Amino acid sequence: MSYVIQFVLSVIVFLFSTFSAWYEGSELRDTWWEWKYSAIFSNWNHGTVTNVSQISGFDHFIYAAKFKQLFPILIDYQFAVYPCITCHMAFKKSHK
């Protein structure tokens, strides 16, 4: 039961961190001088980004990872926690 609680809490932290990183990365829309360096996906799709509407949502995560690292680090941590909890629950059940 405690592993289920850990898994649910890690999902909540992951969702919160994802939303927060996306929100913090939306600052990219206001910093036009960073579009060349941080709007990688948008540059692949549109060539050179010339308008705010051309910026991809994935570029928000890149900007957040470059300048505001807390929530992207939490996202990475959760990606490491999921397999550990899942494997532990699976192996624990198989040994009973």
RAURKA-V787043 format. One record per residue. OMEGA is omega as a letter, one per 20 degrees, with the letter a starting at -180 (* if undefined). Layout:
OMEGA + OMEGA
//
This chain:
a + r + r + r + r + a + r + r + r + r + r + r + r + a + r + a + r + r + a + r + r + r + a + r + r + r + r + a + a + a + a + a + r + a + a + a + a + a + a + a + r + r + r + a + a + a + r + r + a + a + a + a + r + a + a + r + r + r + r + r + r + r + r + r + a + a + a + a + a + a + r + r + r + r + r + r + r + r + r + a + a + a + r + a + a + r + a + r + a + a + r + r + a + a + a + *
//
